[in-house]
């Protein structure tokens, strides 16, 4: 059996490297190419994570998003003070003197 190394993600013929996620504790590993979802934006047309880990990763992203939103909603509302009247820096305009025709 010949070992074929095409790219950094494909190691052995029929196997591919799942990149995992350090943030959510998903370790990188080797998986069958059939375990990877189709992703047209990638050069080889396959995703970078295997299906089970992609599902776990997106689930954890959603949980983190919901937790952040709950944190923001639980924060107390800022106190809004009524605005004081503004003082102008311009000199007050004196009324124009009347012009007498003569």
DRENDO-1510 file (C-alpha; in Angstrom, 1 decimal, always signed):
<recs>
REC; n; res; u; v; w
REC; 1; UNK; +0.0; +0.0; +0.0 .
REC; 2; UNK; +1.5; +3.3; -1.0 .
REC; 3; UNK; +1.2; +6.2; +1.4 .
REC; 4; UNK; -0.1; +9.3; -0.4 .
REC; 5; UNK; +0.5; +12.8; +1.1 .
REC; 6; UNK; -1.2; +15.4; -1.0 .
REC; 7; UNK; -1.8; +18.3; +1.4 .
REC; 8; UNK; -1.3; +19.2; +5.0 .
REC; 9; UNK; -4.8; +18.0; +5.8 .
REC; 10; UNK; -4.7; +14.7; +3.9 .
REC; 11; UNK; -2.2; +12.3; +5.5 .
REC; 12; UNK; -2.9; +8.8; +4.3 .
REC; 13; UNK; -5.0; +7.7; +1.4 .
REC; 14; UNK; -8.6; +7.6; +2.7 .
REC; 15; UNK; -7.7; +9.4; +5.9 .
REC; 16; UNK; -7.8; +13.1; +6.7 .
REC; 17; UNK; -6.9; +15.2; +9.7 .
REC; 18; UNK; -9.7; +16.7; +11.7 .
REC; 19; UNK; -8.3; +20.0; +13.2 .
REC; 20; UNK; -10.3; +19.9; +16.4 .
REC; 21; UNK; -10.7; +22.9; +18.7 .
REC; 22; UNK; -8.5; +23.8; +21.6 .
REC; 23; UNK; -11.0; +26.3; +22.9 .
REC; 24; UNK; -13.7; +23.6; +23.4 .
REC; 25; UNK; -11.4; +20.7; +24.2 .
REC; 26; UNK; -11.7; +18.8; +20.9 .
REC; 27; UNK; -8.4; +17.1; +20.1 .
REC; 28; UNK; -7.2; +16.9; +16.5 .
REC; 29; UNK; -7.2; +13.3; +15.1 .
REC; 30; UNK; -7.2; +11.3; +11.9 .
REC; 31; UNK; -10.6; +10.4; +10.4 .
REC; 32; UNK; -12.0; +8.8; +7.3 .
REC; 33; UNK; -12.5; +11.2; +4.4 .
REC; 34; UNK; -16.2; +10.0; +4.3 .
REC; 35; UNK; -16.7; +11.5; +7.8 .
REC; 36; UNK; -16.1; +15.1; +6.6 .
REC; 37; UNK; -18.9; +17.3; +5.4 .
REC; 38; UNK; -18.9; +18.9; +1.9 .
REC; 39; UNK; -17.7; +22.5; +2.0 .
REC; 40; UNK; -17.5; +24.1; -1.4 .
REC; 41; UNK; -15.4; +27.0; -0.2 .
REC; 42; UNK; -12.4; +24.8; +0.6 .
REC; 43; UNK; -9.9; +23.9; -2.1 .
REC; 44; UNK; -10.6; +20.2; -1.9 .
REC; 45; UNK; -14.3; +20.6; -1.2 .
REC; 46; UNK; -14.3; +19.1; +2.3 .
REC; 47; UNK; -14.6; +20.6; +5.7 .
REC; 48; UNK; -11.8; +20.9; +8.2 .
REC; 49; UNK; -13.6; +19.0; +11.0 .
REC; 50; UNK; -15.3; +15.6; +11.0 .
REC; 51; UNK; -19.1; +15.7; +11.3 .
REC; 52; UNK; -19.3; +14.6; +15.0 .
REC; 53; UNK; -16.7; +17.2; +16.0 .
REC; 54; UNK; -18.2; +19.9; +13.8 .
REC; 55; UNK; -21.6; +19.3; +15.5 .
REC; 56; UNK; -20.0; +19.5; +18.9 .
REC; 57; UNK; -18.1; +22.6; +18.0 .
REC; 58; UNK; -21.2; +24.5; +16.7 .
REC; 59; UNK; -23.2; +23.4; +19.7 .
REC; 60; UNK; -20.5; +24.8; +22.1 .
REC; 61; UNK; -20.4; +28.1; +20.1 .
REC; 62; UNK; -24.2; +28.4; +20.5 .
REC; 63; UNK; -24.0; +27.8; +24.2 .
REC; 64; UNK; -21.2; +30.4; +24.6 .
REC; 65; UNK; -23.3; +32.9; +22.6 .
REC; 66; UNK; -26.4; +32.3; +24.8 .
REC; 67; UNK; -24.3; +32.6; +28.0 .
REC; 68; UNK; -22.8; +35.9; +26.8 .
REC; 69; UNK; -26.3; +37.2; +25.9 .
REC; 70; UNK; -27.6; +36.2; +29.4 .
REC; 71; UNK; -24.6; +38.0; +31.0 .
REC; 72; UNK; -25.4; +41.2; +29.1 .
REC; 73; UNK; -29.2; +41.0; +29.9 .
REC; 74; UNK; -28.4; +40.4; +33.6 .
REC; 75; UNK; -26.2; +43.6; +33.8 .
REC; 76; UNK; -28.0; +46.5; +35.5 .
REC; 77; UNK; -29.3; +49.2; +33.3 .
REC; 78; UNK; -27.2; +52.4; +33.3 .
REC; 79; UNK; -28.6; +55.3; +35.2 .
REC; 80; UNK; -29.9; +58.0; +32.9 .
REC; 81; UNK; -29.7; +61.5; +34.4 .
REC; 82; UNK; -31.7; +64.3; +33.0 .
REC; 83; UNK; -29.6; +66.5; +30.8 .
REC; 84; UNK; -28.6; +69.9; +32.3 .
REC; 85; UNK; -29.3; +72.9; +30.1 .
REC; 86; UNK; -26.2; +73.7; +27.9 .
REC; 87; UNK; -24.4; +76.9; +28.3 .
REC; 88; UNK; -23.3; +78.5; +25.1 .
REC; 89; UNK; -19.8; +79.8; +24.7 .
REC; 90; UNK; -21.0; +82.4; +22.2 .
REC; 91; UNK; -21.4; +86.0; +23.2 .
REC; 92; UNK; -25.0; +86.9; +23.7 .
REC; 93; UNK; -26.3; +88.8; +20.7 .
REC; 94; UNK; -27.3; +92.3; +21.5 .
REC; 95; UNK; -30.4; +93.6; +19.7 .
REC; 96; UNK; -29.5; +95.6; +16.6 .
REC; 97; UNK; -29.9; +99.4; +17.0 .
REC; 98; UNK; -32.8; +100.9; +15.1 .
REC; 99; UNK; -31.7; +102.8; +12.1 .
REC; 100; UNK; -33.4; +106.1; +11.8 .
REC; 101; UNK; -33.8; +107.4; +8.2 .
REC; 102; UNK; -32.7; +110.9; +7.9 .
</recs>
